[in-house]
């Protein structure tokens, strides 16, 4: 979430936003000279803003010789193009693209049994995300925070999730979406190797339908 807020802050400057919009509309990589001419600013100012957009993760940059220029003839100019799929920020955080990807993969794999396939894909996505975060040294509470679930412990020792990243869909298709969320978070916990907790369905009004509870001890007292 912090990266997206940094990207949004980078677009607060009107000149920088205009440059981003211009680059995003083109069907080719844009040089500093082209961007400066299009926005009627100096090349140095355009270069400054374009590099700030690269730092924010909104543009990518590389060095590329103009068409027709032989290789090795002078230094290739720096060119810019959009990075990623764009920028979306919601408050509270929503992740509809994740549930859409799970459902699309499920229908493509097994259209006759899409719901069962969706649960498999949800768990697999969770495991993949968890494994990646684990290699970065992220614990399970931080992982839930990063994904927008807003985890908060309650006095009984449960970890309650105060935000549902799939809120609008869950309101319309509660059983399906909450079930997929449960599978996703179960996979996430497994991928993180957090053997001390388990995800369990516990629907609450205005919050996530899943909570995290300690795994019961198997040792007799």
N, C-alpha and C positions, 0 to 999 in steps of 0.2 A: 504494500500500500504506500509506503514511504516513497518508493521510486516513482509511483504515479503522481504523488503530490509534487515531487521535484520536477517532473515533466510538466505538470500543469503550471507550476511557478515559472518555468522557462518560457511559457507562452503568454505570460502576463504583459510582457513588453510588446506594444503594437507593431513595431518594426520586425521583431523576431517572429511574431505570429504571422505577419504578412509573408515573410520569407518561407516559413514552414508551409503555409497554404500554397504558395507558388510552386515550391518543389514537389509537393504532394500531387499537384494537378498535372505535372508533366509526365510524358511517357518515355523520358530519357533522364540520365543522370545530369545534374545541373552544375555548371562551373560557377566559381565565385563571380566572374565577369558577367555571365548571363544573369545571375540573381541580382547583382548590383544594378545592371541596366534596367531590369524589369521593375525594380522597386525604387529606381532613381535615387540611389545612395552611393556613397563611395565604395570602392572595392574593399578597402580595409575594414569599413564598418560592416559590410555584408559578410566578410570572412569572420569577423568577431562573432556576429550573431549566429552564423551557420555552425561554427565550432561549438558554441554554447548549446545548440540544438543537438549536436552529436554527443556532447557530454551528458545531456539529459536523456539520451537513448531514443530520441525522436527521429533523428536522421543517422544514416551511416555514410562514411566517406572513404574514398580511395583515390589513388592517382591514376589518371587515364589519359592517354594521348588523344587529341582530337582526330576525327575520321580523316584519313588521308595523310596524316603526318607519319613519316617513316619512324620506326623505332630507333631510339638512340639519339634522335635529334632534339636536344634540349630536354629540360625537365618537364615531365607530364604534369598538367594542371590537376589540382584537387577538385574532385566532383562529389556531389551529394545526391542522395536519394532517400526516400522514406525507409524507416526501419520498423519492422514488426507490422502488426495489423491495425495500428492506430491507437488511440488513447480513449479509455472510458473510465470515468470515476463516478461512483454512486455513494450516497450516504443514507443509511448504513450500507456497507459494502455488499454488492451482489456479484454472483459468478454464474450467470446464466449460460455463458459460453461453455463452461465445464459440463453442465448437465446436458447441453445440446450435443456436445461431442460424444458423451457416453451413449445417449439415445441413438445418435446417428450410427455409431459403430455397431451397436446392438442390432439395429434394423438391417444394416449391411451384412452382418454375419449370419443372422438367423431370423428372417422376417416372420417365420411361422411361430417362433417362440421368443419374441422380442423382449418381453419383460424379464424372462429368466436370463437371457443374454445380457440385458442391461445391468442386472445385479452383478454378473461376472465382471463386466467391464467397469462398473463402479468400484468394485473391490480392487481390480487390477490398477485402475487409475490411482486409488488411494495408496496402494502399496508402492507404486512408482514414485509418487510425490513424496511419500514418507522416506523411502530409501534415499532419494536425492537430498532431502533436508537433513537426514541423518548424517550423510557424508559431509555436510556443511556444519555439523556440530549443533544442529537445532534440536531442542527438546520438544516434547509433545505439546506442552502448553504454549510455547512460542510458535510452534507450527500452526496450532489452532488460531492463534492471534493473527498470524500472517495471512491465513486464509479467510479472515474476516468473521470468525465465529464468536468473537468477543467472550472468551472463557472467563468465568469468575467462580471461585470456590464458594460453597455455601457452608453453614455451620455444621452440617452433618458429614462433611468430608467429600461430598459430590463436587464435580466440576460441571457447572451449568453453563450452557452456551446461550448467550443472550441475543445473538443475531442469527437469522437464517439467511445464508447467501442465496437461497433459492426461493425467497419469500413469495413472490407473485405466483410462481408455478405451484408451490406447495399449497397455496390457498385454493387453487383450482383443481389440483390432482393430488390430494393429500396423501393417500395411501401409497401411490406410486413414488412420488418424489421423496417422501419421508423414508420409505424403504430403501431407495437408492442412496439417500444421504447416510443412512445407517450402514449400508454396505461400504460406501466410500470411506467413512470414518473408521470403520473396522479395519479396512485395508491400510489406512493411514497409520493407525496405531501399530499394526503389524510391521509395516515398512520402516517405521521409526525404531522398532525393537522395544517398544514400551510395554513390557510384559506385566507391569504392575497395575495397568488399568485396562478397562474394557468399555467399548461403546455399547449403549443400550437404548432402545427406543423408550422415550418418556415424553409424549407430546405435552406442550404447555402453550397456552394462548400467548401470542405475541413474541415467541422465542423459538429457538431451534427445537426440533422434535427429538434430538438425541442428547444424552448426557453421558459423562464419563464417570465411572465408578471404579473403586479399587477392586482388583481381582480377589475373591475370597481366598483366605489361606487354606492350603491343603493339609497343614500340619495340625494335629490335635493339640489342644491346649493343656 
